[in-house]
Amino acid sequence: MAYNGFAIDKYLNAEEVTRQLDELIKKPVYSIRPDKLDDYVENYFEKKCAKSKEMIEKAKEVIPGGVQHNLAFNYPFPIVVNKAEGAKLYDIDGNWYYDLLQAGGPTILGSNPPEVRERVIDLLNTCGPSTGLFHEYEYKLAKKISEMVPSVQKFRMLGSGTEACMCAARIARLKTGKKNILKMGGAYHGWSDQLAYGIRVPGTKGLMSKGVPGFVFRHTDEFFPNDLEDLERKLQRNRLSGGTAAVYIEPVGPESGTRPVSKRFIKGAEYLAHKYGALLIFDEVVTGFRIGPGGAQSYFDVDPDLTIFGKIIAGGYPGAGGVGGHDDCMAYLGAGLDSSGKKVSKAMCGGTLAATPISCVAGYYTLCEIERTNACEKAGRMGDRLTKGLQKLIEKHHLPFVAFNQGSICHLDSVGTMHFVVDWSKPWTIPEVLKQTGIRQKEMEHMGAAYMAEGIVTLAGSRLYTSAAYTEEMIDDVLARFDRVFENCGRIDV
Ligand SMILES: Cc1ncc(COP(=O)(O)O)c(C=O)c1O
């Protein structure tokens, strides 16, 4: 074993996992059998989650779709959670669940750790949630991040990962004087207009971005994940139309590594971005303080110009976003002068509730706890145990599913929805691809419902985050529950 404080013992073979996912989408759909799904709906959700159902019905009258958070849209209806502690969630009907959603990623220490909560309560008792003026924890958090993450000389806190991604684009354009942004197809860099491009399924361009006018994408393009030749082709092409200001990378692959990339690709992307005068922007919203205390960049030994933070940076508390990076880039967020006193333009970004004392205190003590408890490695070991167990269960039940992980980011792909590609050179195939992804998405939701009925909350039925609050015994119990679901899976006619 060679974790060395990182979440990863041995990095996955991206080519091999990609081959397995390629196979998966060629096969018929396997999912929870319809009779068993009906049984779960009738005997679990309808009978044991009645209070959740009633509340969501009422909520639908005043909240579009009945929930405020995209991750809470669950089949057959969302459950209402009113207690969270460590690795467990509790709903208003008195049921409990293993939490593999981890609020979408921020709670690597587990839910509501007292070491952070008590500091937040102290702060509320003395200062309240916000003043609009400087608080000492803004300094403490920035200092901590600059000590933990090698490429971060300066850090600026914002309200969310989405905002931080927007801010980084402005810095990149000012710093390089170039126009275009390149992102990996399928990657998610928040929902701002210009970056809502090529989302989830590579090649979709603006197809998933309803409501965003096409001209907004004039300077945004996507390259194929794990494909250095395609990246270089796009960089070369951009030279004829204003150059490339930034290459955005999700370090373990698009959608938190759902489509994994190799170490070679990451190093190659760093080389190519710099060869063409672009900034390398590492979007570490998911991987920051999860792949290791120094983020994925420490693991891959990469020195990005800018790093985007979110999620863990506020430990599950509100206001989780920020940009960090090299001095000469971060100067564009200062008062108009760089560190040598040279005048530079100022990138406008901020927010009334950016960098509140709550976000900064919660972030600071979360990072301290991560270091003190070696949380990244611990959560990663749990991710390895979970993934190996899932792989054995998949084999045992002769299912076509694919399980793999990057430390505590685990993927259980039963249908391969995000492994499809839209190919504009064959436009007649696009409707069929979109139809297939829709069908498979529905089955993924059914799998999510089956897991929930067995007491496991997942992210959209296909991603599982482990936290440091898990023990080996808990993971084994989680696996016993997956076993019960897999036992009732079979080929589905779609
Ligand atoms: C890689 C990545 N970047 C950016 C974001 C956007 O962050 P936020 O949801 O805080 O706006 C996310 C959110 O999941 C993400 O996974």
The ligand as a Tripos MOL2 file, in Angstrom:
@<TRIPOS>MOLECULE
LIG
   16    16     1     0     0
SMALL
NO_CHARGES

@<TRIPOS>ATOM
      1 C1        -15.8740   20.1920  -11.3150 C.3       1 LIG1
      2 C2        -16.9160   21.1820  -10.8780 C.ar      1 LIG1
      3 N1        -16.7310   22.4840  -11.1570 N.ar      1 LIG1
      4 C3        -17.6160   23.4170  -10.7950 C.ar      1 LIG1
      5 C4        -18.7610   23.0880  -10.1160 C.ar      1 LIG1
      6 C5        -19.7400   24.1370   -9.7310 C.3       1 LIG1
      7 O1        -19.6660   24.3710   -8.3550 O.3       1 LIG1
      8 P1        -20.9230   24.9400   -7.5790 P.3       1 LIG1
      9 O2        -21.9640   23.8950   -7.5710 O.co2     1 LIG1
     10 O3        -20.3820   25.2680   -6.2060 O.co2     1 LIG1
     11 O4        -21.3480   26.1690   -8.2940 O.co2     1 LIG1
     12 C6        -19.0030   21.7360   -9.7970 C.ar      1 LIG1
     13 C7        -20.2130   21.3320   -9.0850 C.2       1 LIG1
     14 O5        -20.5360   20.1900   -8.9090 O.2       1 LIG1
     15 C8        -18.0610   20.7560  -10.2030 C.ar      1 LIG1
     16 O6        -18.2420   19.4520   -9.9570 O.3       1 LIG1
@<TRIPOS>BOND
     1     1     2 1
     2     2     3 ar
     3     2    15 ar
     4     3     4 ar
     5     4     5 ar
     6     5     6 1
     7     5    12 ar
     8     6     7 1
     9     7     8 1
    10     8     9 2
    11     8    10 1
    12     8    11 1
    13    12    13 1
    14    12    15 ar
    15    13    14 2
    16    15    16 1
@<TRIPOS>SUBSTRUCTURE
     1 LIG1         1 GROUP 0 **** ****
